[in-house]
Amino acid sequence: MIRIVHANASWRDQDKIVDYLDSVHAEQVARRFLLALDKTIEFIAEFPDLGNPSESSNPRNAGLRFRLVKGIAAQETRS
């Protein structure tokens, strides 16, 4: 299993998502999102070669891959 390093931007994105869900009174969805995010991060640590290659002109990002958080549907936050 590899070591996962969280960029500052990932923490900011996570906070923004949870803050938004809280603002629309979707606290249970926020909790499910955080659990799904944890599971996705564990999956990435176990299978780092899976996911889509990142397209970036920044050489620092060469070889990075990304994966969507599974287990949360967009419509869950809609009334």
DSSP file (Angstrom, degrees, kcal/mol; ACC not computed):
  #  RESIDUE AA STRUCTURE BP1 BP2  ACC     N-H-->O    O-->H-N    N-H-->O    O-->H-N    TCO  KAPPA ALPHA  PHI   PSI    X-CA   Y-CA   Z-CA
    1    1 A M              0   0    0      0, 0.0    45,-0.2     0, 0.0     2,-0.1   0.000 360.0 360.0 360.0 137.6    0.0    0.0    0.0
    2    2 A I        -     0   0    0     43,-2.2     2,-0.5    42,-0.1    45,-0.0  -0.463 360.0-105.7 -89.8 164.5    1.3    3.5   -0.9
    3    3 A R        -     0   0    0     -2,-0.1     2,-0.4     2,-0.0    -1,-0.1  -0.780  31.7-140.2 -89.0 129.3    1.3    6.5    1.3
    4    4 A I        -     0   0    0     -2,-0.5     2,-0.5     2,-0.0    37,-0.0  -0.774  11.6-159.9 -92.2 131.4   -1.3    9.1    0.3
    5    5 A V        -     0   0    0     -2,-0.4     2,-0.6     0, 0.0    -2,-0.0  -0.959   9.5-145.7-111.8 123.8   -0.2   12.8    0.4
    6    6 A H        -     0   0    0     -2,-0.5     2,-0.1     4,-0.0    -2,-0.0  -0.784  11.3-140.1 -91.1 123.4   -3.1   15.3    0.6
    7    7 A A    >>  -     0   0    0     -2,-0.6     4,-1.4     1,-0.1     3,-0.9  -0.463  25.4-113.2 -73.1 153.2   -2.4   18.6   -1.2
    8    8 A N  H 3> S+     0   0    0      1,-0.3     4,-2.2     2,-0.2     5,-0.2   0.876 118.6  59.3 -54.6 -37.0   -3.6   21.7    0.5
    9    9 A A  H 3> S+     0   0    0      1,-0.2     4,-2.8     2,-0.2    -1,-0.3   0.842  99.5  56.4 -62.5 -33.1   -6.1   22.1   -2.3
   10   10 A S  H <> S+     0   0    0     -3,-0.9     4,-2.3     2,-0.2    -1,-0.2   0.900 107.8  47.4 -67.5 -38.1   -7.7   18.7   -1.5
   11   11 A W  H  X S+     0   0    0     -4,-1.4     4,-2.5     2,-0.2    -2,-0.2   0.917 112.9  49.2 -66.3 -42.2   -8.4   19.8    2.1
   12   12 A R  H  X S+     0   0    0     -4,-2.2     4,-2.5     2,-0.2    -2,-0.2   0.922 111.8  48.7 -62.6 -44.1   -9.9   23.1    0.8
   13   13 A D  H  X S+     0   0    0     -4,-2.8     4,-2.4     2,-0.2    -2,-0.2   0.927 111.4  49.6 -61.1 -44.9  -12.1   21.3   -1.7
   14   14 A Q  H  X S+     0   0    0     -4,-2.3     4,-2.4     1,-0.2     5,-0.2   0.926 111.7  48.6 -60.1 -45.7  -13.2   18.8    1.0
   15   15 A D  H  X S+     0   0    0     -4,-2.5     4,-2.9     1,-0.2    -1,-0.2   0.905 110.8  50.8 -61.8 -42.2  -14.1   21.7    3.3
   16   16 A K  H  X S+     0   0    0     -4,-2.5     4,-2.4     2,-0.2    -1,-0.2   0.906 111.0  48.4 -63.3 -41.5  -16.0   23.6    0.6
   17   17 A I  H  X S+     0   0    0     -4,-2.4     4,-2.5     2,-0.2    -2,-0.2   0.942 114.7  44.2 -63.8 -47.8  -18.1   20.5   -0.3
   18   18 A V  H  X S+     0   0    0     -4,-2.4     4,-2.5     1,-0.2    -2,-0.2   0.905 112.9  51.9 -66.0 -41.3  -18.9   19.7    3.4
   19   19 A D  H  X S+     0   0    0     -4,-2.9     4,-2.2    -5,-0.2    -1,-0.2   0.913 110.8  48.8 -60.6 -42.3  -19.7   23.4    4.1
   20   20 A Y  H  X S+     0   0    0     -4,-2.4     4,-1.5     2,-0.2    -2,-0.2   0.949 111.1  49.0 -62.1 -48.2  -22.0   23.5    1.1
   21   21 A L  H  <>S+     0   0    0     -4,-2.5     5,-3.1     1,-0.2     3,-0.3   0.896 112.0  49.3 -60.8 -39.6  -23.8   20.3    2.1
   22   22 A D  H ><5S+     0   0    0     -4,-2.5     3,-1.6     1,-0.2    -1,-0.2   0.891 106.8  56.5 -63.8 -38.6  -24.2   21.7    5.6
   23   23 A S  H 3<5S+     0   0    0     -4,-2.2    -1,-0.2     1,-0.3    -2,-0.2   0.778 108.3  46.6 -67.2 -25.8  -25.6   25.0    4.2
   24   24 A V  T 3<5S-     0   0    0     -4,-1.5    -1,-0.3    -3,-0.3    -2,-0.2   0.139 120.5-109.2-100.8  19.3  -28.4   23.2    2.4
   25   25 A H  T < 5S+     0   0    0     -3,-1.6    -3,-0.2     1,-0.1     3,-0.2   0.870  79.0 132.1  58.6  42.1  -29.2   21.1    5.5
   26   26 A A     >< +     0   0    0     -5,-3.1     4,-2.3     1,-0.2     3,-0.2  -0.390  13.5 145.3-116.6  51.7  -27.8   17.9    4.0
   27   27 A E  H  > S+     0   0    0      1,-0.2     4,-2.2     2,-0.2    -1,-0.2   0.863  71.2  52.9 -61.1 -37.6  -25.7   16.9    7.0
   28   28 A Q  H  > S+     0   0    0      1,-0.2     4,-2.3     2,-0.2    -1,-0.2   0.888 109.1  49.7 -66.1 -37.2  -26.3   13.1    6.5
   29   29 A V  H  > S+     0   0    0      2,-0.2     4,-2.8     1,-0.2    -2,-0.2   0.893 108.1  54.4 -66.3 -39.0  -25.1   13.5    2.8
   30   30 A A  H  X S+     0   0    0     -4,-2.3     4,-2.3     2,-0.2    -2,-0.2   0.919 109.4  47.3 -60.1 -43.4  -22.0   15.3    4.1
   31   31 A R  H  X S+     0   0    0     -4,-2.2     4,-2.1     2,-0.2    -2,-0.2   0.913 112.6  48.7 -64.0 -42.4  -21.3   12.4    6.4
   32   32 A R  H  X S+     0   0    0     -4,-2.3     4,-2.7     1,-0.2    -2,-0.2   0.886 109.8  53.3 -64.9 -37.6  -21.8    9.9    3.6
   33   33 A F  H  X S+     0   0    0     -4,-2.8     4,-2.8     2,-0.2    -2,-0.2   0.941 108.7  48.6 -61.1 -47.1  -19.6   11.9    1.4
   34   34 A L  H  X S+     0   0    0     -4,-2.3     4,-2.3     1,-0.2    -2,-0.2   0.890 112.8  48.0 -62.6 -39.2  -16.8   11.9    4.0
   35   35 A L  H  X S+     0   0    0     -4,-2.1     4,-2.2     2,-0.2    -1,-0.2   0.921 113.1  47.8 -65.6 -43.2  -17.1    8.1    4.4
   36   36 A A  H  X S+     0   0    0     -4,-2.7     4,-2.3     1,-0.2    34,-0.3   0.879 110.9  52.3 -65.3 -37.3  -17.1    7.6    0.6
   37   37 A L  H  X S+     0   0    0     -4,-2.8     4,-2.6     2,-0.2    -2,-0.2   0.926 108.5  50.0 -63.5 -45.1  -14.1    9.9    0.3
   38   38 A D  H  X S+     0   0    0     -4,-2.3     4,-2.3     1,-0.2    -2,-0.2   0.917 111.7  48.3 -58.9 -44.0  -12.2    7.8    2.9
   39   39 A K  H  X S+     0   0    0     -4,-2.2     4,-2.2     2,-0.2    -1,-0.2   0.888 111.0  50.7 -64.7 -38.6  -13.0    4.6    1.1
   40   40 A T  H  X S+     0   0    0     -4,-2.3     4,-2.5     2,-0.2    -2,-0.2   0.912 110.1  49.4 -64.7 -42.7  -11.9    6.1   -2.2
   41   41 A I  H  X S+     0   0    0     -4,-2.6     4,-2.2     2,-0.2    -2,-0.2   0.902 110.7  50.1 -64.0 -41.2   -8.6    7.2   -0.7
   42   42 A E  H  X S+     0   0    0     -4,-2.3     4,-1.8     2,-0.2    -1,-0.2   0.905 110.3  50.9 -61.6 -41.0   -8.1    3.7    0.8
   43   43 A F  H  X S+     0   0    0     -4,-2.2     4,-2.8     1,-0.2    -2,-0.2   0.919 109.6  49.8 -62.7 -44.0   -8.8    2.2   -2.7
   44   44 A I  H  < S+     0   0    0     -4,-2.5    -1,-0.2     1,-0.2    -2,-0.2   0.899 108.8  52.8 -61.8 -40.8   -6.2    4.6   -4.3
   45   45 A A  H  < S+     0   0    0     -4,-2.2   -43,-2.2     1,-0.2    -1,-0.2   0.874 115.5  40.8 -62.7 -36.5   -3.6    3.6   -1.7
   46   46 A E  H  < S+     0   0    0     -4,-1.8    -2,-0.2     1,-0.2    -1,-0.2   0.839 130.2  26.3 -80.6 -34.2   -4.2   -0.1   -2.5
   47   47 A F    ><  +     0   0    0     -4,-2.8     3,-1.6    -5,-0.2    -1,-0.2  -0.583  68.4 163.3-128.9  68.9   -4.5    0.3   -6.3
   48   48 A P  T 3  S+     0   0    0      0, 0.0    -1,-0.1     0, 0.0    -3,-0.1   0.693  71.1  61.6 -66.6 -19.3   -2.5    3.4   -7.2
   49   49 A D  T 3  S+     0   0    0     -5,-0.0     2,-0.2    16,-0.0    -5,-0.1   0.576  87.7  88.3 -84.7  -8.2   -2.2    2.6  -10.9
   50   50 A L    <   +     0   0    0     -3,-1.6     2,-0.2    -6,-0.2    15,-0.1  -0.523  65.2  58.6 -85.4 158.9   -6.0    2.6  -11.4
   51   51 A G  S    S-     0   0    0     -2,-0.2    16,-0.2    14,-0.1     0, 0.0  -0.450  91.6 -56.5 110.0 173.1   -7.8    5.9  -12.3
   52   52 A N  E     -A   66   0A   0     14,-2.5    14,-2.8    -2,-0.2     2,-0.1  -0.709  54.1-109.9 -93.0 137.9   -7.5    8.3  -15.1
   53   53 A P  E     -A   65   0A   0      0, 0.0     2,-0.3     0, 0.0    12,-0.3  -0.399  34.9-118.5 -63.6 140.7   -4.2   10.0  -15.9
   54   54 A S        -     0   0    0     10,-3.0     2,-0.7     7,-0.2     9,-0.3  -0.643  17.6-142.4 -80.9 134.8   -4.1   13.7  -15.1
   55   55 A E        +     0   0    0     -2,-0.3     2,-0.3     7,-0.1     7,-0.1  -0.885  40.2 147.4-100.0 112.7   -3.6   16.0  -18.0
   56   56 A S        -     0   0    0     -2,-0.7    -2,-0.0     2,-0.1     5,-0.0  -0.999  49.9-147.7-147.1 144.0   -1.4   18.9  -16.9
   57   57 A S  S    S+     0   0    0     -2,-0.3    -1,-0.1     5,-0.0     5,-0.1   0.546  78.2  98.5 -85.0  -7.4    1.2   21.2  -18.5
   58   58 A N    >   -     0   0    0      1,-0.2     3,-1.8     3,-0.0     4,-0.2  -0.717  68.8-149.3 -82.6 118.4    2.9   21.3  -15.1
   59   59 A P  G >  S+     0   0    0      0, 0.0     3,-1.5     0, 0.0    -1,-0.2   0.766  94.1  68.6 -59.7 -25.0    5.8   18.8  -15.0
   60   60 A R  G 3  S+     0   0    0      1,-0.3    -2,-0.0     3,-0.0    -3,-0.0   0.792  97.7  52.8 -62.4 -26.2    5.3   18.4  -11.2
   61   61 A N  G X  S+     0   0    0     -3,-1.8     3,-2.1     2,-0.1    -1,-0.3   0.370  77.3 132.2 -93.0   5.0    2.0   16.7  -12.0
   62   62 A A  T <  S+     0   0    0     -3,-1.5     3,-0.1     1,-0.3    -7,-0.1  -0.350  76.1  15.0 -59.0 131.1    3.5   14.1  -14.4
   63   63 A G  T 3  S+     0   0    0      1,-0.3    -1,-0.3    -9,-0.3     2,-0.1   0.362  90.9 138.6  87.5  -5.4    2.3   10.7  -13.6
   64   64 A L    <   -     0   0    0     -3,-2.1   -10,-3.0   -10,-0.1     2,-0.3  -0.431  32.8-164.6 -72.6 149.0   -0.6   11.8  -11.4
   65   65 A R  E     -A   53   0A   0    -12,-0.3     2,-0.3    -2,-0.1   -14,-0.1  -0.905   2.8-151.3-127.9 157.4   -3.9   10.0  -11.7
   66   66 A F  E     -A   52   0A   0    -14,-2.8   -14,-2.5    -2,-0.3     2,-0.3  -0.934   7.5-170.2-131.3 158.1   -7.4   10.9  -10.5
   67   67 A R        -     0   0    0     -2,-0.3     2,-0.1   -16,-0.2   -23,-0.0  -0.994  24.6-119.6-146.1 135.9  -10.4    9.0   -9.4
   68   68 A L        -     0   0    0     -2,-0.3     2,-0.5     1,-0.1    -2,-0.0  -0.431  35.7-104.6 -73.0 150.6  -14.0   10.2   -8.7
   69   69 A V        -     0   0    0     -2,-0.1     3,-0.4     3,-0.0     2,-0.3  -0.668  41.4-150.3 -75.3 121.8  -15.4    9.6   -5.2
   70   70 A K        +     0   0    0     -2,-0.5   -30,-0.1   -34,-0.3   -31,-0.1  -0.673  66.9  46.7 -95.2 148.9  -17.9    6.7   -5.6
   71   71 A G  S    S+     0   0    0     -2,-0.3     2,-0.4     1,-0.2    -1,-0.2   0.418  86.7  91.5 107.0  -0.4  -21.0    6.2   -3.5
   72   72 A I        -     0   0    0     -3,-0.4     2,-0.4   -36,-0.1    -1,-0.2  -0.988  58.2-154.6-129.2 124.6  -22.5    9.7   -3.6
   73   73 A A    >   -     0   0    0     -2,-0.4     3,-1.6     1,-0.1     4,-0.2  -0.782  19.2-131.2 -97.9 141.5  -25.0   10.8   -6.2
   74   74 A A  G >  S+     0   0    0     -2,-0.4     3,-1.4     1,-0.3     4,-0.2   0.837 104.0  62.4 -58.1 -35.8  -25.4   14.5   -7.1
   75   75 A Q  G >  S+     0   0    0      1,-0.3     3,-1.2     2,-0.2    -1,-0.3   0.623  81.2  83.0 -70.6 -10.8  -29.2   14.3   -6.8
   76   76 A E  G <  S+     0   0    0     -3,-1.6    -1,-0.3     1,-0.3    -2,-0.2   0.751  90.4  50.7 -64.4 -21.6  -28.9   13.5   -3.1
   77   77 A T  G <  S+     0   0    0     -3,-1.4    -1,-0.3    -4,-0.2     2,-0.2   0.536  91.7  95.5 -93.2  -7.3  -28.5   17.2   -2.2
   78   78 A R    <         0   0    0     -3,-1.2   -54,-0.0    -4,-0.2    -3,-0.0  -0.585 360.0 360.0 -86.9 146.4  -31.5   18.4   -4.2
   79   79 A S              0   0    0     -2,-0.2    -1,-0.1     0, 0.0    -3,-0.0   0.443 360.0 360.0 -88.8 360.0  -34.9   18.9   -2.6
